[in-house]
Amino acid sequence: MQRRTLLKLVAGLPAMAAAPALAAGRQGAAGKDAGGKTYVLAHGSWHGGWCWRLVAERLAAAGHRVYAPSYTGMGDRAHLLSRSITIDTFVEDLVQVIQTEELNDVILVGHSFGGIPITGVADRIPERLAHLVYFDAIVLQSGQNAFSVYPQADADARIAAASKATDGLAVPIPDPIPAAWGFKEGSADHAWVKRRLTAHPLASYTTPLTLKHPIGNGRPRTYIHCTQPELGVLEASRKLVKSQPGWNWVDLAAPHEAHITHPDQLAALLLGLS
């Protein structure tokens, strides 16, 4: 395993006025013909494409294309929440963005829970991908579901919460927001995130990810480990990555929600990938 520790990153990347991540991606579309990169950003539990806004702005300002979709039933697509949603739905959401937008050489980034669907995408369309980035993310083997690698107490708590709040349809947003996310209660970031979170379809946690190929399907892959503090539910995923050859490992001195709390640092990391 290749490892490096993030000691110093380029700060002060150009900031743009607040805009949805997809709009930022279109602004940067011209950069593709000039050698720009293409990023597809996959969000984690309870989030939507909105959570990538700050990172997307920075990537687009550097001349790159950025797509940050919300999964079916979440974020701006929360009105589509249904019992038919499984992990395969989320994989298909990402595949459709890549195929319908005719994207190639994609740097596919999955945050937290988003590590699961990006593994499914690589299994299906590796020829469209340049690099897989597991940003403090869950990594599953074929036949596992998200709760296969969660501590049992965490899995049981989410199932119980979904049963109580939505008759088993979706896991309600966490209250309070976990400390490992890195938000100070009462801050603008804390308020912004809390008001935008949406319930997470339970079956996407409980249905297995079925793979025909090894994790990553031969594509370059990087694991970004957020260290300040570590998120406990990711321990099994970190151990799996460390046990396999071929991974690049990066320690990022930031909390789990670094795309919101430390967007300059994360954007610099992503800009350095090929």
C-alpha positions, -999 to +999 in steps of 0.1 A: +000+000+000+013+034-009+008+059+019+014+096+023+004+120+050-011+154+042+011+179+058+005+211+038-020+219+011-024+248-012-048+273+004-067+302-010-082+285-041-105+309-059-139+312-043-170+318-063-204+331-053-227+304-038-243+283-065-256+247-068-229+222-075-244+213-109-244+249-120-208+252-110-200+222-131-216+237-162-196+269-157-164+248-158-175+227-188-153+246-212-123+235-193-127+200-205-115+208-241-085+226-225-075+196-206-098+200-176-109+170-155-143+156-148-155+150-113-186+132-101-192+137-064-214+111-045-228+122-011-232+103+021-261+094+045-289+120+049-272+145+025-278+155-011-258+170-039-260+204-020-233+193+004-206+195-022-212+232-031-180+246-016-158+219-031-176+221-065-171+258-067-134+254-062-130+226-088-151+245-113-131+277-108-100+258-116-115+249-150-130+215-144-164+199-149-183+189-117-215+169-112-230+164-078-263+145-081-286+136-052-297+100-049-333+091-055-353+099-025-327+123-009-318+160-011-336+178-039-351+144-048-366+137-014-401+137-029-392+104-047-387+085-014-402+050-016-398+015-004-385+004-037-352+022-032-322-001-027-284+003-030-288-007-067-310+025-071-281+047-060-256+029-082-279+034-111-283+071-102-246+076-107-243+054-137-270+074-154-253+107-148-221+094-162-237+078-193-263+104-201-238+133-198-214+112-219-186+115-193-153+098-196-121+098-175-143+105-145-128+111-110-155+095-090-156+106-053-177+089-027-181+104+008-190+082+038-219+060+027-212+072-009-183+047-010-208+019-015-224+031-047-192+042-063-179+007-059-210-005-077-204+020-105-168+008-110-180-028-112-204-018-140-186+009-161-149+009-153-141+021-188-156+055-179-135+061-148-101+075-143-099+073-105-120+063-075-118+084-043-131+070-011-134+101+010-137+089+046-160+063+032-175+028+036-159+001+015-178-032+011-170-066-004-195-084-026-225-096-007-222-072+022-245-043+030-238-012+049-249-027+082-225-056+077-196-033+086-213-009+111-210-016+148-241-036+158-253-009+181-252+017+154-271-005+129-297-015+155-302+022+164-308+032+128-333+004+122-352+012+154-353+049+145-366+042+110-393+018+125-404+045+149-404+075+126-414+061+092-426+026+097-393+013+084-392+034+053-362+057+061-338+066+089-345+101+102-318+126+104-295+123+134-303+146+164-279+158+176-256+159+146-226+136+154-196+154+170-172+137+145-188+156+117-169+186+130-196+213+133-199+236+163-234+238+175-249+272+168-225+279+139-237+288+104-224+255+090-242+235+117-275+253+110-270+250+072-264+213+073-291+205+098-319+223+079-309+205+046-305+169+058-332+145+047-342+110+058-322+082+044-340+052+027-335+022+050-333-004+023-302+012+009-285+002+041-299-034+043-297-046+007-264-062-004-239-048-029-233-075-055-201-073-074-188-093-103-152-080-100-128-070-072-133-037-054-124-009-078-124-032-108-088-023-117-092+014-115-067+036-094-082+042-060-074+065-031-087+064+005-089+098+023-088+092+060-102+121+081-083+120+114-095+149+135-115+131+148-119+096+133-154+084+126-159+051+145-183+034+121-157+034+094-132+013+113-140-019+095-137-002+061-103+013+071-090-022+081-102-037+048-084-010+027-052-015+047-054-052+041-055-049+003-028-040-021-030-012-047-046+016-025-032+051-021-038+063+015-040+099+025-045+112+061-064+145+062-063+165+094-100+174+093-133+160+106-157+137+087-175+166+069-143+181+055-160+190+022-179+216+043-154+224+071-122+223+050-132+227+013-098+243+003-079+213+016-102+187+001-103+205-033-065+207-034-064+170-028-088+162-056-071+186-080-039+167-075-054+134-087-051+121-122 
